[in-house]
Amino acid sequence: MSSQSRFFSIAQLASTLPEHAETMLTDIRLTDEPAASCRIFRVHRPAPAHFHTSCDEYLYVLTGRAEIAIDGLAPREIHPGELVFFKKNTIHGLPRIFEHPFTVLAIDTPRRPPEDVHFVNPEDGTPETFIRTQY
């Protein structure tokens, strides 16, 4: 297989994410190219309002249900099969998880470095308490 192509079993990879973690999220980075990064992540507990300065974000819900709050929009429940998009610097958060495991396929354009998470209230967390990459 070409090093420029890869295949991923999304459901199988998502099943390897831990049920519990000290961080709010855990993820698996599938690709990590300058033009875009692709990840699967599991949300372990609510994620306070935050934003990313490096990328636009596409979130495709794989399993579970949660409430998403995006700056300027009314909070709403999201569930499997829904795709959510927002531009960089857009404040967003997941204030409630209704059904676990809540897992998402995320595509960030361009790449989102792991340290690019900025909480509206800095006391809510740091990049280290926000997410841990499994591999």
DRENRO-413071 format. One line per 5 residues: number of its first residue (from 1); for each residue x, y, z of N, C-alpha, C. Coordinates in steps of 0.001 Angstrom, whole numbers, plus 524288, in hexadecimal, padded with zeros to 5 digits. Example, Ala and Ser with C-alpha at 12.3 -4.5 7.8 and 13.67 -1.06 7.14 Angstrom:
<atoms>
1	83386/7E9C6/81E78/8300C/7EE6C/81E78/83390/7F31C/81E78 ~ 83232/7F736/81BA8/83566/7FBDC/81BE4/83264/8001E/81EBE
</atoms>
This chain:
<atoms>
1	80353/7FB66/80000/80000/80000/80000/8037D/804D3/80000 ~ 801D0/808B1/7FD33/804AB/80D9F/7FCE3/804BE/81046/80232 ~ 8090A/812E5/80364/8094A/815E1/80845/805BA/81AA5/80800 ~ 80394/81BB8/8035F/7FFFE/82020/802BE/7FA50/81E82/80391 ~ 7F955/8197C/80488/7F405/81783/80541/7F3CC/813FB/80A01
6	7EF5D/8142E/80CBC/7EE84/810AF/81130/7E8BB/80F89/811A1 ~ 7E785/80B27/81400/7E228/809A6/81519/7E190/80923/81AFE ~ 7DCFD/80AA4/81D09/7DC1A/80A8A/822AC/7D6E8/807DF/823D4 ~ 7D6D1/80494/827B7/7D1FC/80251/829B4/7D03F/805C7/82E3C ~ 7CCDC/80978/82D0E/7CB5C/80D72/830E4/7C8D5/80B00/835B6
11	7C516/80774/834F8/7C26A/80511/83975/7C640/801FD/83CC9 ~ 7C9C4/7FF07/83A58/7CD8D/7FBFF/83D5B/7D12E/7FF93/84069 ~ 7D336/8039D/83DF0/7D6AF/80742/840A8/7D3D7/80A0E/84518 ~ 7CF02/80BBB/8441D/7CC00/80E6C/8482F/7CB3A/80AE3/84CEE ~ 7CAA9/805C6/84BFA/7C9CB/80222/85053/7CEA0/80194/853C9
16	7D325/80346/85205/7D7E7/802E4/85535/7D8A1/8078D/858D4 ~ 7D578/80B92/8582C/7D5DF/81016/85BA8/7D3FB/80E92/86116 ~ 7D689/81082/8652B/7D518/80EEB/86A7D/7CFA9/810E1/86C0A ~ 7CD35/80DF3/86F98/7C816/80F8F/87199/7C87F/81457/87514 ~ 7CCC4/814BE/877FA/7CD8F/81901/87BAD/7D30E/81B29/87AFC
21	7D3B4/82024/87C31/7D8DC/82296/87BE4/7D8F8/82745/87F8B ~ 7DDB1/828DD/880FE/7DE47/82D87/88435/7DD5B/83274/88106 ~ 7DE48/83235/87BE1/7DD5A/836AB/87873/7D7A3/836B8/876BD ~ 7D5EC/83B1F/874AE/7D08C/83B8F/872CD/7CFA9/83814/86E0C ~ 7D3A4/837AF/86AAF/7D351/8349E/865E3/7D82C/8313A/86558
26	7D79E/82CFC/86268/7DC1F/82A13/86078/7DB5B/82985/85A9A ~ 7DFAB/82971/857BF/7DF30/828FC/85222/7E34D/82562/84FD1 ~ 7E248/823EB/84B02/7E5E7/8210E/847B3/7E693/82468/842DC ~ 7EB5C/825D9/841B0/7EC6C/828E1/83CF0/7ED1D/82521/83865 ~ 7E9A7/82591/83496/7E9F5/82242/82FF3/7EDB7/8248A/82BF7
31	7ED4F/8299A/82B2E/7F0EF/82C64/827BF/7F280/83168/82A72 ~ 7F70F/83343/82912/7F915/837F9/82B96/7FC7D/83AE4/827A7 ~ 7FA05/83CB6/82386/7FCAD/83F66/81F3F/7FBFD/84548/81FE5 ~ 7FF79/84875/81DA8/7FED6/84E20/81E12/7F98C/8501A/81C0B ~ 7F77B/84DB5/817EF/7F28C/84F85/815A6/7EDCA/84E0E/818DD
36	7EE31/849C1/81BD7/7E9B0/847F5/81EED/7EB65/843BA/822B4 ~ 7E89C/84362/82706/7E94B/83EFD/82A91/7E400/83C60/82B2E ~ 7E426/8373E/82BF5/7DF59/83437/82CA8/7E003/830F0/8318C ~ 7DBFF/8310D/834E1/7DC4B/82E6F/839EA/7D721/82BD5/83B2E ~ 7D75E/827ED/83E83/7D2B9/825DB/84117/7D363/8275C/846CE
41	7CF5D/829AD/84924/7CFDE/82ACC/84EB6/7CB0E/8292D/851B5 ~ 7CBF6/827EA/856AF/7C7C8/8269D/85A5A/7C7A5/82AD8/85E7F ~ 7C2F9/82C9E/85FB8/7C23F/830A2/863BC/7C0BE/82DD0/868C3 ~ 7C3D7/82E95/86CDA/7C2FA/82BE4/871CC/7BFAF/82EFF/8759D ~ 7BFDA/8341E/8751B/7BCA8/8377A/87878/7BBD8/83CA4/87592
46	7B840/83FE1/87757/7B730/844BB/8748D/7BC20/847E9/8737C ~ 7BC2D/84A5C/86EEB/7C092/84DA9/86D4B/7BEBD/85352/86D63 ~ 7C112/8568C/870C9/7BF80/85C09/87129/7C096/85F0D/86C1D ~ 7BE5D/863A9/86BD0/7BEF9/86709/8673B/7C4BF/867FF/86616 ~ 7C62F/8672B/8611F/7CB95/867D7/85F67/7CB9D/868F6/8598A
51	7D042/86A02/85779/7D0CB/86AF0/851DE/7D639/86946/85028 ~ 7D6D3/868D0/84AFE/7DBCF/86768/84899/7DD43/86BBA/844BF ~ 7E225/86D66/844DC/7E3CF/871BE/84182/7E61E/86FF7/83C53 ~ 7E707/86AE0/83BBE/7E9E2/86901/83726/7E681/866BF/832D6 ~ 7E18A/86563/833EC/7DEB5/8624A/8300B/7D8D5/862E7/8305A
56	7D65B/8619D/82BF6/7D0C4/860A1/82BD3/7D00B/85AFB/82D96 ~ 7CB6C/859B9/82F8E/7CAA7/85479/831B6/7C59F/85212/82FA5 ~ 7C60E/84D2D/82E0F/7C19D/849F8/82C6C/7C125/8458E/8305E ~ 7BC9B/844F2/832BF/7BBB6/840DB/8369C/7B73E/83D5C/834BE ~ 7B866/83857/833FC/7B472/8348C/83264/7B390/830D6/836FA
61	7AEC9/830D0/8390C/7AD91/82DB3/83DAD/7AD1B/827F0/83C28 ~ 7B036/824B4/83EDC/7B032/81F10/83DEE/7AC8E/81C2F/841A9 ~ 7AD0F/81D4B/846C3/7A9D0/81AB2/84AB2/7A875/81E8B/84F01 ~ 7A42A/81D6E/851B1/7A292/8208D/8562C/79F85/82562/854B0 ~ 79E31/8285A/858AA/79B4D/82D3D/857F1/79D78/8313F/85BBC
66	79DB1/83627/859FD/79FA7/83A62/85D54/79D15/83F7F/85BB3 ~ 79D8F/84350/85F25/79BE6/84898/85DD8/7A0B9/84B99/85C1A ~ 7A03D/84E57/857B2/7A479/851AD/855E5/7A2A2/8574B/85622 ~ 7A60F/85A9E/857EC/7A506/8603A/8581C/7A911/862D1/85497 ~ 7A737/86595/850A8/7AA9D/8685D/84D00/7A929/86E1A/84D3F
71	7AD12/8717A/84DDD/7AC4A/87714/84E65/7A86B/87919/84A51 ~ 7A474/87BCA/84C23/7A0A3/87E30/848A0/79C0F/87AA8/8473D ~ 79C32/875AC/848B7/797EC/8720A/84790/795A5/86FED/84CA5 ~ 790BC/86E6C/84C7C/78E63/86BFA/85111/790D6/86696/851D7 ~ 791F1/86509/856BD/793F5/85FC3/857A9/79025/85BB7/85582
76	79252/85761/8538E/78EEC/85349/85184/79163/84DFC/85248 ~ 78E14/84A12/8524A/78FE5/844B4/852D4/791F6/842D3/84D91 ~ 79654/83FFF/84DC5/79868/83D89/8490D/798D4/837AD/84A09 ~ 79836/834A4/845DF/79809/82EF5/84664/79A7C/82C67/8419B ~ 79B23/82734/841A1/79DCA/8248D/83D4D/79B90/82605/837F9
81	79F29/826D7/83457/79DB9/8282E/82EFE/79D9F/82DFD/82DED ~ 79E38/8313B/831F6/79E39/836E4/83122/7A3BB/838EA/8305D ~ 7A438/83CBA/82CD6/7A925/83F6A/82BD1/7A889/8450E/82D8B ~ 7AC38/846DB/830AD/7AC3B/84C3C/83298/7B120/84EDA/8306D ~ 7B09A/853A4/82E85/7B50E/85698/82C71/7B532/85BEE/82F04
86	7B9EE/85DBD/83048/7BA99/86321/831FE/7C015/864FA/83099 ~ 7C094/86A15/82FF4/7C577/86C91/82E58/7C91D/86D3F/83305 ~ 7CE24/86E00/831D3/7D1E9/86EE5/83605/7D04F/873B2/8392A ~ 7D1F0/873CF/83E02/7D0BD/877E9/841CC/7CB05/877FD/84381 ~ 7C7F2/87420/841EC/7C282/873C1/843A0/7C253/8712C/848FA
91	7BFF1/873C0/84CA7/7BF6A/87193/851E8/7BB62/86D2F/851BC ~ 7BCE5/868BC/853FA/7B96A/8643A/85417/7BA95/860F5/858EF ~ 7B704/85D96/85A47/7B7C2/85A24/85EC1/7B3A3/855E6/85EBF ~ 7B470/85211/86201/7B0BB/84DC6/862BB/7AF11/84DC7/86873 ~ 7AB1E/850F4/869CC/7A9B1/8518A/86F51/7A728/84CBE/871C1
96	7A4CC/8494A/86E7C/7A240/844A1/870B3/7A2F9/83FF6/86D19 ~ 7A41E/83B88/86F81/7A461/8369B/86CB2/79F8D/83388/86E64 ~ 79C37/8322F/86AAE/79763/82F6A/86BE5/7980A/82980/86B9C ~ 79B68/827B0/86812/79C13/8220D/8674E/7A1CB/820DE/8661B ~ 7A405/81D5C/8693E/7A973/81BAE/8687E/7A985/81676/8659A
101	7AD94/8151A/862DF/7B200/81878/861C2/7B0A6/81C6D/85D86 ~ 7B269/82140/85E59/7B1AC/82557/85A74/7B6C3/825BF/85769 ~ 7B6A9/823D5/85292/7BB59/823D1/84F52/7BA52/826B7/84A3C ~ 7BE76/82932/84853/7BE14/82CB6/843DE/7C2AE/82BD0/84034 ~ 7C1AB/82C23/83B2C/7C5CA/82C72/8373E/7C680/83239/8361E
106	7CB40/83436/836CA/7CC49/839C7/83614/7D039/83A92/831B3 ~ 7CF18/83E5F/82E67/7D2C4/84002/82A54/7D3C1/845CC/82B2F ~ 7D8B8/84722/82BC1/7DA55/84C82/82CB9/7DD54/84E79/827F9 ~ 7DBA8/852F0/825D5/7DE4A/85521/8213A/7DFC7/85ACC/8223B ~ 7E4CD/85C2A/821D7/7E933/8588F/8217C/7E9EE/855B0/8269E
111	7EE4C/8530F/82733/7EF82/84FE5/82BCB/7EEA8/852F7/830D6 ~ 7EC92/85039/834C5/7EC30/8528D/839FF/7F045/85010/83D7D ~ 7F413/85322/83F34/7F7D9/8510D/842EE/7F510/84FBD/8480F ~ 7F6B2/84BA6/84AC8/7F41B/84A27/84FB1/7F3E3/84E8F/853BB ~ 7F7BA/85203/853AA/7F7CF/85633/8579D/7F42F/85AC3/85645
116	7F1A7/85AA4/851B6/7EE39/85EEE/85022/7E8B5/85E38/85249 ~ 7E834/85F1D/8574E/7E320/85F63/859D7/7E373/863D7/85DC1 ~ 7DFCF/8677E/85D4A/7DFCF/86C34/86084/7DA78/86C9C/86327 ~ 7DA6D/86C1A/86849/7D587/86C50/86B31/7D3D8/871F5/86C02 ~ 7CECF/872F5/86B62/7CCA5/8782C/86C56/7CDE2/879BE/871F0
121	7CD0A/87629/87589/7CE84/876F6/87AFA/7D376/873B6/87BDA ~ 7D807/8761C/87C22/7DCF1/8732C/87CA1/7DD10/86F59/88138 ~ 7D9D9/87050/8852D/7D9AC/86CC2/889A9/7D71D/8678D/88856 ~ 7D47F/86731/883CA/7D1CA/86264/88244/7D582/85E1E/88075 ~ 7DA3E/85F88/87EDE/7DDC7/85B71/87D30/7E26B/85D6A/87A22
126	7E598/859B7/87891/7EA4A/85AA7/87570/7EA57/856A2/8710F ~ 7EDBC/8573A/86D2D/7EE1E/85324/8692E/7EF33/84DC1/86B92 ~ 7F227/84D94/86FD3/7F372/8489C/87254/7EEC3/84624/8751B ~ 7EB31/84957/87731/7E68D/84727/879C4/7E214/8465A/875EA ~ 7E290/848A0/87140/7DE7C/84840/86D4B/7DEA6/84302/86A69
131	7E328/8419E/86853/7E360/83D02/864F5/7E87C/83A0B/86593 ~ 7E814/834E3/8651F/7ECA6/8317C/86513/7EC50/82E22/86039 ~ 7F08B/82E16/85D38/7F0B3/82AFD/85872/7F262/82570/859D7 ~ 7EF44/821AF/85822/7F079/81C2E/85922/7F4DA/81A59/855A1 ~ 7F4BD/81BBA/850AE/7F8F8/81ACA/84CEB/7F7BF/81D78/847EB
</atoms>
